[in-house]
Amino acid sequence: MQYQTNDLEQHWMPFTSNREFKADPRLIVGGKGVYLTNHKGDTVIDGSSGLFCCPLGHGRKEIAEAVYHQLLENDYASPFMTSTPGAFELANLVARITPDPINHVFFVNSGSESIDTALKMVMAYHRARGEGHRTRFVSRERAYHGVNIGGVSLSGMVRNRETFTSVMPNVVAMRHTWNADELFVRGQPETGADMADDLARFCETYGGSTIAAVFVEPIAGSTGVLVPPKGYLERLREICDEHGILLVFDEVICGFGRLGAPFASHAFGVTPDLMTMAKALTNGAQPMGAVAVDDHVYKTITEAAPENAIEFFHGYTYSGHPAACAAGIAVQKIYEEEQSFDKAASLSDYFLDGLFSLRDLDVVKDIRGYGLMGGVELHPKGTPGALGTQTQKDLFWNGMHVKFTGDVGILAPPFASEKEHIDEMIDKLRMTFEAI
């Protein structure tokens, strides 16, 4: 189906060059399994699981039917002072796979909302403990924590914040963990754990008792798949414990099997105090996110309030929406029945073998990867990011969807992929890169 430019003008698209796109649109009109269909009727293999949110593939009938039946039965109920059974069922299913003692789940509608919610939980926790003076937050360079004001305040990606100047104060950034002298590292780098001592320096500089929380993506995803060095996350945990600082893992991309385990905290053996999540929670079929917190954080906040009083003055109109919960329940059951996380783990070596086979190409600057997640960084040509933007478009017309950030292509194949699908992805990457 062809579309005229004036048919597209009214929609202001997110994270998109609107003028360029509307002159030469790339529309998705269908999806089934690991493939998408564009508006010209061409097949496009999905190399990034949408935006890392469709690991089960597209068009899962079980999820659609669950949402359909839920909407017929109960399409909406206020989440304030009432609730629905599905919200409790989904919370129980999620809590079954989070690491102990993380057993309490607060539902939101996106990864961005999960970050702002976690920020508020951290503030509420310290206030309940009589430590409201902890007003400083620590993030990282090249960090991405969504696009709400809290997440933008924590952001270490300059283009995501330079236009938006009225952000939260008292945020400091640790160094990112990518080392330009250590390229083509598969898995965790051997060196670099000492970069976690940036947090120790902040404790010495500002006082550890002034720091409320540290927010990190276990693997920095949207900035280009920066895998943590061995011992790095462990060191962060140690410093946080020493100074009474809460550790928050942003698992929006890493969570629900992407690293071959339920969450990155399992994969790396480090348990945070709070975890944010979204995307694969519902396989992208409904907008939904969540914050999971440990027993101590939950009890500290709830038990500080008077009896029969609201303990946490926060929430969204669509928190725990019945249709989103129905999708999430269906997805969690599929993960368990199809052993999806084990499937991701078993496919990881084959995927990484294919990805690292591209290192012979002159245009490739670096390759990084862990689990079913990888980044291919290209040598920039002209303005940084210009080559990546063009390459993403070229790949699309060559039959493959890949998310690019700057000059880094971010691969995250659906768990539903077979080896032949991985081969197809690698072949299309090679063909496109060779033409640069």
C-alpha positions as CSV (number, residue, x, y, z in Angstrom):
1,M,0.0,0.0,0.0
2,Q,1.4,3.4,-1.0
3,Y,0.9,6.5,1.1
4,Q,1.1,10.1,0.0
5,T,3.2,12.6,2.1
6,N,0.2,14.6,3.2
7,D,-1.5,11.5,4.7
8,L,1.4,11.4,7.2
9,E,1.8,15.0,8.2
10,Q,-0.5,15.2,11.3
11,H,1.4,12.5,13.3
12,W,4.5,14.0,15.1
13,M,6.7,10.9,15.4
14,P,9.0,10.2,18.3
15,F,12.8,9.9,18.0
16,T,12.5,10.4,14.2
17,S,13.5,12.9,11.5
18,N,9.9,13.7,10.7
19,R,10.6,15.7,7.5
20,E,12.8,13.0,6.0
21,F,10.5,10.1,7.1
22,K,7.4,11.7,5.6
23,A,9.2,12.2,2.3
24,D,10.2,8.5,2.2
25,P,8.2,6.5,4.8
26,R,9.0,3.1,6.2
27,L,5.8,1.8,7.5
28,I,5.2,-1.6,9.1
29,V,1.7,-3.0,8.4
30,G,2.0,-6.5,9.7
31,G,4.1,-9.0,11.7
32,K,4.2,-12.7,12.2
33,G,6.9,-14.7,14.0
34,V,10.3,-13.1,13.4
35,Y,9.2,-11.2,10.3
36,L,7.5,-7.9,9.7
37,T,5.8,-6.7,6.5
38,N,6.3,-3.2,5.2
39,H,3.8,-1.0,3.3
40,K,5.2,-2.1,0.0
41,G,4.5,-5.8,0.8
42,D,8.1,-6.7,1.4
43,T,9.2,-9.0,4.2
44,V,11.6,-7.5,6.9
45,I,13.3,-9.8,9.4
46,D,13.2,-8.2,12.9
47,G,16.7,-8.1,14.2
48,S,16.0,-6.0,17.3
49,S,12.7,-7.6,18.5
50,G,10.9,-4.3,17.7
51,L,12.5,-2.1,20.4
52,F,13.8,-5.1,22.4
53,C,10.2,-5.8,23.5
54,C,9.0,-8.8,21.3
55,P,11.2,-11.8,22.2
56,L,8.3,-14.2,21.5
57,G,7.9,-12.9,18.0
58,H,5.0,-11.1,16.5
59,G,1.3,-12.1,16.1
60,R,1.1,-14.4,19.1
61,K,-2.6,-15.5,19.1
62,E,-2.5,-16.5,22.8
63,I,-1.7,-12.9,23.8
64,A,-4.2,-11.3,21.5
65,E,-7.0,-13.6,22.7
66,A,-6.2,-12.9,26.3
67,V,-6.4,-9.2,25.7
68,Y,-9.6,-9.6,23.7
69,H,-11.4,-11.6,26.3
70,Q,-10.3,-9.3,29.1
71,L,-11.6,-6.3,27.3
72,L,-15.0,-7.9,26.9
73,E,-15.1,-9.0,30.5
74,N,-13.7,-5.9,32.2
75,D,-12.1,-3.1,30.1
76,Y,-11.1,-0.7,32.9
77,A,-11.2,-0.3,36.7
78,S,-9.7,2.5,38.7
79,P,-6.4,1.4,40.2
80,F,-6.8,3.8,43.1
81,M,-8.6,2.2,46.1
82,T,-9.9,-0.6,43.8
83,S,-8.1,-3.2,41.7
84,T,-8.6,-6.2,39.5
85,P,-7.6,-9.9,40.0
86,G,-5.2,-9.7,37.0
87,A,-3.0,-7.2,38.6
88,F,-2.4,-9.5,41.6
89,E,-1.9,-12.5,39.4
90,L,0.7,-10.8,37.2
91,A,2.5,-9.4,40.2
92,N,2.8,-12.9,41.6
93,L,4.1,-14.3,38.3
94,V,6.7,-11.6,38.0
95,A,7.7,-12.0,41.7
96,R,8.3,-15.7,41.1
97,I,11.1,-15.0,38.7
98,T,12.7,-11.9,40.4
99,P,15.6,-12.6,42.7
100,D,14.9,-12.9,46.4
101,P,14.1,-10.8,48.4
102,I,12.6,-8.7,45.5
103,N,9.0,-9.7,46.0
104,H,6.8,-6.6,45.5
105,V,5.7,-5.2,42.1
106,F,4.3,-1.7,41.3
107,F,2.8,-1.4,37.8
108,V,3.2,1.5,35.4
109,N,2.8,2.0,31.7
110,S,6.4,2.2,30.3
111,G,10.0,2.0,31.1
112,S,10.2,5.7,31.4
113,E,7.5,5.7,34.0
114,S,9.2,2.9,35.9
115,I,12.3,5.1,36.3
116,D,10.4,8.1,37.6
117,T,8.5,5.7,39.9
118,A,11.7,4.2,41.2
119,L,13.1,7.7,41.9
120,K,10.0,8.4,44.0
121,M,10.3,5.1,45.9
122,V,13.9,5.9,46.7
123,M,12.9,9.3,48.1
124,A,10.1,7.8,50.1
125,Y,12.3,5.1,51.5
126,H,14.9,7.5,52.8
127,R,12.3,9.9,54.2
128,A,10.6,7.1,56.0
129,R,14.0,6.2,57.6
130,G,14.6,9.8,58.7
131,E,17.3,10.3,56.0
132,G,15.5,12.8,53.8
133,H,18.9,14.6,53.4
134,R,19.9,12.0,50.9
135,T,19.1,14.1,47.8
136,R,21.9,13.1,45.4
137,F,21.5,10.5,42.7
138,V,24.3,8.7,40.7
139,S,24.0,7.6,37.1
140,R,26.6,7.0,34.4
141,E,27.9,8.6,31.2
142,R,26.1,7.2,28.1
143,A,23.2,6.1,30.3
144,Y,19.6,5.9,29.0
145,H,16.8,5.7,31.5
146,G,13.8,6.8,29.5
147,V,12.5,10.2,28.6
148,N,10.4,11.5,31.5
149,I,12.1,14.2,33.5
150,G,13.6,11.9,36.1
151,G,15.0,9.6,33.4
152,V,16.3,12.6,31.4
153,S,18.0,13.9,34.6
154,L,19.8,10.6,34.9
155,S,20.6,10.4,31.2
156,G,24.2,10.3,30.1
157,M,23.4,10.6,26.4
158,V,23.8,14.3,25.6
159,R,21.3,14.5,22.7
160,N,18.6,13.2,25.0
161,R,19.0,16.1,27.4
162,E,20.7,19.1,25.9
163,T,17.4,20.7,24.8
164,F,15.6,20.0,28.1
165,T,17.4,22.2,30.6
166,S,15.0,22.1,33.6
167,V,15.9,18.7,35.0
168,M,16.5,17.4,38.5
169,P,19.6,18.8,40.3
170,N,22.1,16.8,42.3
171,V,22.7,14.1,39.7
172,V,26.3,13.0,39.1
173,A,27.6,10.6,36.5
174,M,30.1,7.8,36.8
175,R,32.2,7.0,33.7
176,H,30.8,4.6,31.2
177,T,32.6,1.2,30.9
178,W,33.5,1.0,27.2
179,N,37.3,1.0,26.7
180,A,38.5,2.1,23.3
181,D,41.7,0.1,23.8
182,E,39.8,-3.1,24.3
183,L,37.8,-3.9,21.2
184,F,35.9,-7.0,20.0
185,V,35.4,-8.3,23.5
186,R,32.9,-11.1,23.7
187,G,31.1,-11.2,27.0
188,Q,32.4,-9.3,30.0
189,P,35.7,-7.5,29.7
190,E,38.4,-8.7,32.0
191,T,39.5,-5.2,33.1
192,G,37.6,-2.1,34.2
193,A,36.0,-3.1,37.5
194,D,37.9,-0.2,39.1
195,M,35.6,2.2,37.3
196,A,33.0,1.4,39.9
197,D,35.3,3.2,42.3
198,D,33.9,6.4,40.8
199,L,31.1,5.8,43.2
200,A,33.5,5.6,46.1
201,R,35.0,8.9,45.0
202,F,31.6,10.5,45.0
203,C,31.0,9.3,48.5
204,E,34.3,10.9,49.6
205,T,33.6,14.1,47.7
206,Y,29.9,14.7,48.6
207,G,29.5,12.4,51.5
208,G,28.0,8.9,51.2
209,S,25.2,9.9,53.5
210,T,24.0,12.4,50.9
211,I,23.6,9.9,48.1
212,A,20.1,8.3,47.8
213,A,20.6,5.7,45.0
214,V,22.7,4.6,42.1
215,F,20.9,3.8,38.8
216,V,22.6,1.6,36.3
217,E,21.6,-0.5,33.3
218,P,23.5,-3.9,34.0
219,I,24.2,-3.8,30.2
220,A,23.9,-0.2,28.9
221,G,21.6,-1.1,26.0
222,S,20.3,1.9,24.1
223,T,23.8,3.5,24.0
224,G,25.3,0.5,22.1
225,V,25.5,-2.6,24.3
226,L,28.2,-1.8,26.9
227,V,28.8,-5.0,28.8
228,P,30.0,-4.5,32.4
229,P,33.6,-5.6,33.2
230,K,34.0,-8.5,35.5
231,G,33.6,-7.5,39.1
232,Y,32.1,-4.0,38.2
233,L,28.5,-4.6,39.4
234,E,29.8,-6.5,42.4
235,R,31.9,-3.5,43.4
236,L,28.9,-1.2,43.0
237,R,26.9,-3.4,45.3
238,E,29.7,-3.4,47.9
239,I,30.0,0.4,47.9
240,C,26.2,0.9,48.1
241,D,26.0,-1.5,51.1
242,E,28.9,0.3,52.9
243,H,27.2,3.7,52.6
244,G,23.4,2.9,52.9
245,I,22.8,3.7,49.2
246,L,20.1,1.9,47.2
247,L,21.1,0.2,44.1
248,V,18.7,0.3,41.2
249,F,19.0,-1.9,38.1
250,D,17.3,-0.7,35.0
251,E,16.3,-4.0,33.5
252,V,13.9,-2.6,30.8
253,I,16.0,-4.1,28.0
254,C,18.0,-6.8,29.9
255,G,15.0,-8.3,31.7
256,F,12.8,-11.3,30.8
257,G,15.5,-13.6,29.3
258,R,17.5,-11.3,27.0
259,L,20.7,-12.4,28.7
260,G,19.7,-16.1,29.0
261,A,18.4,-15.7,32.5
262,P,15.2,-14.2,33.9
263,F,17.0,-10.9,34.7
264,A,20.5,-9.5,34.4
265,S,20.7,-9.7,38.2
266,H,20.6,-13.5,37.8
267,A,23.1,-13.5,34.9
268,F,25.7,-11.4,36.8
269,G,24.9,-12.7,40.3
270,V,24.3,-9.2,41.8
271,T,21.0,-8.4,43.4
272,P,19.8,-4.7,43.5
273,D,17.3,-3.2,45.8
274,L,14.9,-2.1,43.1
275,M,14.5,-3.2,39.5
276,T,12.7,-1.4,36.7
277,M,11.2,-3.3,33.8
278,A,8.9,-2.9,30.8
279,K,9.1,-4.0,27.1
280,A,9.2,-7.8,27.2
281,L,6.9,-7.8,30.2
282,T,4.0,-8.0,27.7
283,N,6.0,-8.9,24.6
284,G,5.2,-5.4,23.4
285,A,1.5,-6.3,22.9
286,Q,0.3,-3.7,25.5
287,P,2.1,-0.7,27.0
288,M,3.2,-1.7,30.5
289,G,6.1,-1.3,32.9
290,A,6.8,-2.1,36.5
291,V,9.1,-1.5,39.4
292,A,10.0,-4.5,41.6
293,V,11.4,-3.8,45.1
294,D,12.8,-5.9,47.9
295,D,10.9,-6.6,51.1
296,H,12.8,-4.1,53.1
297,V,12.1,-1.2,50.8
298,Y,8.5,-2.0,50.6
299,K,8.0,-2.5,54.3
300,T,9.9,0.6,55.2
301,I,7.7,2.8,53.1
302,T,4.4,1.1,53.9
303,E,4.9,0.7,57.7
304,A,6.0,4.3,58.1
305,A,2.5,5.5,57.3
306,P,-0.4,5.7,59.8
307,E,-2.9,2.8,59.8
308,N,-5.4,3.0,57.0
309,A,-3.5,5.8,55.3
310,I,-2.1,5.9,51.7
311,E,1.5,5.0,52.1
312,F,2.9,6.1,48.7
313,F,1.3,9.1,46.9
314,H,2.0,8.0,43.4
315,G,0.4,6.1,40.6
316,Y,-1.0,6.4,37.1
317,T,-4.6,6.2,35.7
318,Y,-3.6,3.1,33.7
319,S,-1.4,1.4,36.4
320,G,-2.2,-2.3,36.2
321,H,-4.7,-1.8,33.3
322,P,-6.8,-5.0,32.9
323,A,-5.8,-5.5,29.3
324,A,-2.1,-5.0,30.0
325,C,-2.3,-7.4,32.9
326,A,-4.0,-10.0,30.6
327,A,-1.2,-9.6,28.1
328,G,1.5,-9.9,30.8
329,I,-0.1,-13.0,32.3
330,A,-0.3,-14.7,28.9
331,V,3.3,-13.8,28.2
332,Q,4.7,-15.0,31.5
333,K,2.9,-18.3,30.9
334,I,4.4,-18.7,27.4
335,Y,7.9,-17.9,28.8
336,E,7.4,-20.8,31.3
337,E,5.7,-23.3,28.9
338,E,8.1,-22.7,26.1
339,Q,11.2,-22.4,28.3
340,S,12.0,-19.2,26.5
341,F,14.8,-18.1,28.7
342,D,16.6,-21.4,28.2
343,K,16.0,-21.0,24.4
344,A,17.7,-17.6,24.5
345,A,20.6,-19.0,26.4
346,S,21.0,-21.9,24.0
347,L,21.0,-19.6,20.9
348,S,23.4,-17.1,22.3
349,D,26.7,-18.7,21.2
350,Y,25.4,-19.2,17.6
351,F,24.2,-15.6,17.5
352,L,27.5,-14.2,18.9
353,D,29.5,-16.4,16.5
354,G,27.7,-14.9,13.6
355,L,27.9,-11.3,14.9
356,F,31.6,-11.5,15.6
357,S,32.2,-13.0,12.1
358,L,31.6,-9.4,10.8
359,R,34.8,-8.1,12.4
360,D,36.7,-8.6,9.1
361,L,34.8,-5.7,7.5
362,D,36.6,-2.4,7.2
363,V,33.6,-0.4,8.3
364,V,33.2,-2.2,11.6
365,K,35.0,-0.5,14.5
366,D,33.9,-2.8,17.3
367,I,31.6,-5.6,18.2
368,R,30.2,-6.3,21.7
369,G,27.7,-8.9,23.0
370,Y,26.2,-11.0,25.7
371,G,23.3,-13.4,25.7
372,L,21.0,-12.6,22.8
373,M,22.1,-8.9,22.7
374,G,24.9,-7.4,20.6
375,G,26.2,-4.1,19.3
376,V,28.1,-3.5,16.0
377,E,29.8,-0.1,16.0
378,L,30.7,1.4,12.7
379,H,33.5,3.8,11.9
380,P,31.8,7.2,11.6
381,K,31.7,9.0,8.3
382,G,31.2,12.7,8.5
383,T,29.0,13.8,11.3
384,P,28.8,11.2,14.1
385,G,25.6,9.2,13.8
386,A,25.0,10.0,10.1
387,L,26.3,6.7,8.9
388,G,24.3,4.8,11.4
389,T,21.1,6.6,10.5
390,Q,21.6,5.9,6.8
391,T,22.6,2.3,7.5
392,Q,19.4,1.7,9.5
393,K,17.4,2.8,6.5
394,D,19.5,0.8,4.0
395,L,19.0,-2.3,6.1
396,F,15.3,-1.8,6.2
397,W,15.1,-1.7,2.4
398,N,17.4,-4.7,2.3
399,G,14.8,-6.6,4.4
400,M,16.0,-6.2,8.0
401,H,15.0,-4.0,11.0
402,V,17.8,-3.0,13.3
403,K,17.8,-0.3,16.0
404,F,20.7,2.1,15.6
405,T,21.9,4.6,18.2
406,G,24.5,6.9,16.6
407,D,26.8,4.6,14.6
408,V,26.0,1.5,16.7
409,G,23.6,-1.2,15.4
410,I,21.9,-3.0,18.3
411,L,20.9,-6.6,17.7
412,A,18.4,-8.4,19.9
413,P,16.9,-11.3,17.9
414,P,13.6,-12.7,19.1
415,F,13.9,-15.9,21.2
416,A,11.6,-17.4,18.6
417,S,14.5,-17.3,16.1
418,E,16.0,-20.4,14.7
419,K,19.6,-20.7,13.5
420,E,18.5,-20.0,9.9
421,H,17.0,-16.7,11.1
422,I,20.3,-15.7,12.7
423,D,22.1,-16.7,9.5
424,E,19.7,-14.4,7.5
425,M,20.3,-11.5,9.9
426,I,24.1,-11.9,9.6
427,D,23.9,-12.2,5.8
428,K,21.9,-9.0,5.5
429,L,24.2,-7.1,7.8
430,R,27.2,-8.2,5.8
431,M,25.6,-7.3,2.5
432,T,24.6,-3.9,3.8
433,F,27.9,-3.1,5.4
434,E,29.9,-4.2,2.4
435,A,28.0,-1.6,0.3
436,I,29.1,1.2,2.6
